[in-house]
Amino acid sequence: MSESKELDSVIVLKHKISSKYLKREVLVDGYLPPGIENPSELPLLLVNDGQDLRTMKYENIVQHLFDKEDIEPLFTVGIHCSADRKNEYGTAGVLDYLGRGTKADVYQQFIFEELLPFIRKEYAVTSFKHKAYAGFSLGGLSAIDIVWKHPEEFSFAGAFSGSFWWRDRDQDHEDFDENTDRIMHRIIREGNYSPWLKFFFEVGAKDETADRNNNGIIDIIDDTLDLIKELTNKGYNRENDINYLELQEGKHDVPTWAGAFPVFLKWVWGKK
């Protein structure tokens, strides 16, 4: 089932995919750049929490960048979350301390065995120039997890206010150790280096107020900077492979992510 509309030349196409893995209908929005009839050979950007792209009117954001010739044409697909996002957007194969993330593995199966084949068939795409994956909050955690575990499929990953606190031991437990109990950090530490991958991280100084180690820095900043340290320890270059954007007035909300998204788009697809 598909429907489309045209707004300021960017074509927005809405789909419903019946997923046998997730056992639900998944709403998916495609954003085609103006003047592109065949998205073959375009870059593909997948975005978790695709409903937030609707809220921020993503079509206007990319249209503005296209009009200014700030970025090359790219095809974006926003994947709407379900009410069970804390299970679908976890880390595949590793549950958090409350047992959440039980569907993260089948969510990844949905991406590779249902969503990507659907996109290729629906848009008659033979290949993409390259693929990127991004997301917001828990969707950002999921995006990094998916890219890290499938580097042969992707070139870029982006996380806006990423939930890198995701841990398999309660922080109030007497044996909690953030160096070993934060799941995504450990996954990267124990994973393999793929030199072509590049990473974008956005955090806001007003994302939250929690400071579990009482160092005067909110947890989301600590968690993101520590994840970047794991990436640099693995071999990624802080200058060329990683872009860290810290917004002093940034909050954990769609307006903040909408303001940061052009920075991400221009970093990855900016016309040099």
C-alpha positions as CSV (number, residue, x, y, z in Angstrom):
1,M,0.0,0.0,0.0
2,S,1.5,3.3,-1.0
3,E,0.5,6.9,-1.4
4,S,2.4,10.0,-2.4
5,K,2.3,13.8,-2.4
6,E,4.5,16.5,-3.8
7,L,5.7,19.3,-1.6
8,D,8.1,21.9,-2.8
9,S,9.4,19.4,-5.4
10,V,10.5,16.8,-2.9
11,I,8.4,13.7,-3.3
12,V,7.1,12.1,-0.1
13,L,5.9,8.5,-0.5
14,K,4.1,6.7,2.3
15,H,4.1,2.9,2.5
16,K,2.9,0.1,4.8
17,I,4.9,-3.0,5.0
18,S,3.5,-6.1,6.6
19,S,6.4,-7.6,8.5
20,K,6.4,-11.3,9.3
21,Y,9.4,-10.7,11.6
22,L,7.9,-7.9,13.7
23,K,4.3,-9.2,13.3
24,R,3.0,-5.8,12.6
25,E,2.5,-3.3,9.8
26,V,5.5,-0.9,9.6
27,L,4.9,2.6,8.3
28,V,7.7,3.8,6.0
29,D,8.1,7.2,4.4
30,G,10.3,7.7,1.3
31,Y,11.7,11.1,0.5
32,L,12.8,11.4,-3.1
33,P,14.9,14.5,-4.2
34,P,13.4,16.7,-6.9
35,G,14.0,15.7,-10.6
36,I,14.9,12.1,-9.7
37,E,12.8,9.5,-11.4
38,N,15.1,6.6,-10.6
39,P,16.9,6.5,-7.3
40,S,19.4,3.9,-8.4
41,E,22.9,5.0,-7.7
42,L,21.7,7.6,-5.2
43,P,22.9,7.4,-1.5
44,L,20.3,5.8,0.8
45,L,19.7,7.1,4.3
46,L,17.6,5.0,6.6
47,V,16.2,6.7,9.7
48,N,14.7,5.1,12.8
49,D,11.8,6.9,14.4
50,G,10.7,8.1,11.0
51,Q,7.6,9.7,12.5
52,D,9.9,12.4,13.9
53,L,10.9,13.2,10.3
54,R,7.3,13.9,9.6
55,T,7.1,16.1,12.7
56,M,10.1,18.2,11.7
57,K,8.9,18.4,8.1
58,Y,12.0,16.8,6.8
59,E,11.0,17.3,3.2
60,N,11.4,21.1,3.8
61,I,14.8,20.6,5.4
62,V,16.3,18.6,2.5
63,Q,14.5,20.8,-0.1
64,H,16.2,23.9,1.3
65,L,19.6,22.2,1.2
66,F,18.9,21.0,-2.4
67,D,17.9,24.5,-3.5
68,K,21.1,25.9,-2.1
69,E,23.1,23.1,-3.6
70,D,24.6,22.4,-0.2
71,I,24.2,18.6,-0.5
72,E,24.1,16.0,-3.3
73,P,20.8,14.3,-4.0
74,L,20.0,11.5,-1.6
75,F,17.1,9.1,-1.0
76,T,15.8,9.0,2.6
77,V,13.6,6.4,4.1
78,G,12.0,7.0,7.5
79,I,10.9,3.9,9.5
80,H,8.2,4.6,12.0
81,C,8.6,3.1,15.4
82,S,6.0,1.0,17.2
83,A,4.7,1.2,20.8
84,D,7.2,-1.5,21.6
85,R,10.3,0.6,20.6
86,K,12.2,-0.2,23.7
87,N,12.3,-3.8,22.6
88,E,12.8,-3.2,18.9
89,Y,15.4,-0.5,19.3
90,G,17.7,-2.3,21.7
91,T,21.0,-4.0,20.9
92,A,20.6,-7.2,19.0
93,G,21.5,-10.2,21.1
94,V,22.1,-8.3,24.3
95,L,19.2,-7.3,26.6
96,D,19.4,-4.4,29.0
97,Y,19.2,-4.9,32.8
98,L,15.4,-4.8,32.6
99,G,15.2,-7.4,29.9
100,R,14.5,-4.9,27.1
101,G,15.6,-5.3,23.6
102,T,14.0,-8.6,23.0
103,K,13.0,-7.7,19.4
104,A,16.2,-6.0,18.3
105,D,17.4,-9.1,16.5
106,V,14.1,-9.5,14.5
107,Y,14.1,-5.7,13.9
108,Q,17.4,-6.1,12.1
109,Q,16.0,-9.1,10.2
110,F,13.2,-6.8,9.1
111,I,15.7,-4.2,7.9
112,F,17.7,-6.6,5.8
113,E,15.2,-9.2,4.7
114,E,12.1,-7.1,4.3
115,L,12.7,-3.4,4.2
116,L,15.7,-3.2,1.8
117,P,14.2,-5.8,-0.6
118,F,10.9,-3.8,-0.5
119,I,12.8,-0.6,-1.4
120,R,14.7,-2.2,-4.2
121,K,11.5,-3.7,-5.7
122,E,9.2,-0.7,-5.1
123,Y,11.7,1.8,-6.6
124,A,13.3,-0.5,-9.1
125,V,16.7,0.1,-7.6
126,T,19.6,-2.1,-8.6
127,S,22.1,-0.6,-6.3
128,F,22.8,2.5,-4.1
129,K,25.9,4.7,-4.2
130,H,26.2,3.9,-0.5
131,K,24.0,3.5,2.6
132,A,23.8,5.3,5.9
133,Y,21.7,4.8,9.0
134,A,20.6,7.3,11.6
135,G,18.2,7.6,14.5
136,F,17.0,9.6,17.5
137,S,17.5,8.6,21.2
138,L,17.0,4.8,21.4
139,G,16.6,4.9,17.6
140,G,20.2,6.3,17.5
141,L,21.4,3.4,19.7
142,S,19.8,1.0,17.3
143,A,21.3,2.7,14.2
144,I,24.8,2.5,15.6
145,D,24.3,-1.1,16.6
146,I,23.0,-2.0,13.1
147,V,25.8,-0.3,11.3
148,W,28.5,-1.7,13.6
149,K,27.2,-5.2,13.2
150,H,26.7,-4.9,9.4
151,P,29.6,-2.8,8.2
152,E,29.5,-4.5,4.7
153,E,26.2,-2.8,4.2
154,F,26.9,0.8,5.4
155,S,29.3,3.7,5.2
156,F,27.9,6.1,7.7
157,A,26.0,6.1,11.0
158,G,24.4,8.9,12.9
159,A,22.9,9.2,16.4
160,F,21.0,12.2,17.7
161,S,20.8,12.2,21.5
162,G,21.8,8.5,21.4
163,S,20.8,6.3,24.3
164,F,24.3,5.0,25.0
165,W,23.5,4.6,28.7
166,W,21.9,1.3,27.6
167,R,23.4,-1.1,30.1
168,D,23.0,-4.7,31.4
169,R,23.5,-3.9,35.0
170,D,21.4,-1.5,37.1
171,Q,23.5,1.6,37.8
172,D,22.3,1.4,41.5
173,H,23.8,-2.1,41.8
174,E,26.8,-2.2,44.0
175,D,28.9,-3.9,41.3
176,F,27.9,-1.5,38.5
177,D,30.9,-0.4,36.4
178,E,30.1,1.9,33.5
179,N,33.3,0.8,31.8
180,T,32.0,-2.8,31.4
181,D,28.3,-2.6,31.8
182,R,27.3,-0.1,29.1
183,I,26.4,-2.4,26.2
184,M,27.2,-0.5,23.1
185,H,30.6,0.5,24.4
186,R,31.4,-3.1,25.1
187,I,30.1,-4.2,21.7
188,I,32.4,-1.7,20.0
189,R,35.4,-2.7,22.2
190,E,34.9,-6.3,21.3
191,G,34.2,-5.7,17.7
192,N,36.2,-5.3,14.5
193,Y,37.6,-2.2,12.9
194,S,36.0,-1.4,9.5
195,P,38.1,1.5,8.2
196,W,35.4,2.9,5.8
197,L,32.8,3.6,8.5
198,K,32.2,7.2,9.7
199,F,30.1,8.3,12.6
200,F,28.1,11.4,13.5
201,F,26.9,12.2,17.1
202,E,24.7,15.0,18.3
203,V,24.0,15.7,22.0
204,G,22.4,18.7,23.8
205,A,23.6,20.2,27.0
206,K,19.9,20.2,28.1
207,D,19.2,16.7,26.9
208,E,18.8,15.6,30.5
209,T,20.0,16.4,34.1
210,A,21.2,13.0,35.3
211,D,24.9,12.8,36.3
212,R,25.4,9.3,37.8
213,N,29.1,9.7,38.5
214,N,28.8,13.3,39.8
215,N,31.5,14.7,37.6
216,G,29.4,17.8,36.6
217,I,28.7,16.4,33.1
218,I,25.3,15.0,32.2
219,D,25.3,11.3,31.4
220,I,24.4,11.6,27.7
221,I,27.5,13.7,27.0
222,D,29.7,11.3,29.1
223,D,28.2,8.2,27.4
224,T,28.6,9.7,23.9
225,L,32.2,10.9,24.5
226,D,33.1,7.6,26.0
227,L,31.7,5.8,22.9
228,I,33.8,8.0,20.7
229,K,36.8,7.0,22.8
230,E,36.0,3.4,22.1
231,L,35.9,4.2,18.4
232,T,39.2,6.0,18.5
233,N,40.8,3.2,20.5
234,K,39.6,0.9,17.7
235,G,41.3,3.0,15.1
236,Y,38.9,5.6,13.9
237,N,40.3,9.1,13.5
238,R,38.6,11.8,15.5
239,E,39.1,14.5,12.8
240,N,38.1,12.6,9.7
241,D,35.9,9.6,10.8
242,I,33.9,11.1,13.6
243,N,31.8,14.3,13.9
244,Y,30.7,15.3,17.4
245,L,28.1,18.1,17.7
246,E,27.3,19.4,21.2
247,L,24.5,22.0,21.3
248,Q,24.5,24.2,24.4
249,E,20.7,24.8,24.1
250,G,20.0,21.4,22.7
251,K,17.2,19.4,24.3
252,H,15.9,15.8,23.9
253,D,13.3,16.8,21.4
254,V,12.4,17.0,17.7
255,P,13.1,20.7,17.2
256,T,16.7,20.2,18.4
257,W,17.2,17.2,16.1
258,A,15.7,19.2,13.2
259,G,18.2,21.9,13.8
260,A,21.1,19.5,13.9
261,F,20.0,17.3,11.0
262,P,21.4,19.7,8.3
263,V,24.8,19.6,10.0
264,F,24.7,15.8,9.6
265,L,23.5,15.9,6.0
266,K,26.2,18.5,5.0
267,W,28.9,16.5,6.8
268,V,28.1,13.3,4.9
269,W,26.7,14.6,1.6
270,G,27.9,18.2,1.4
271,K,29.1,19.4,-2.0
272,K,32.8,20.1,-1.5
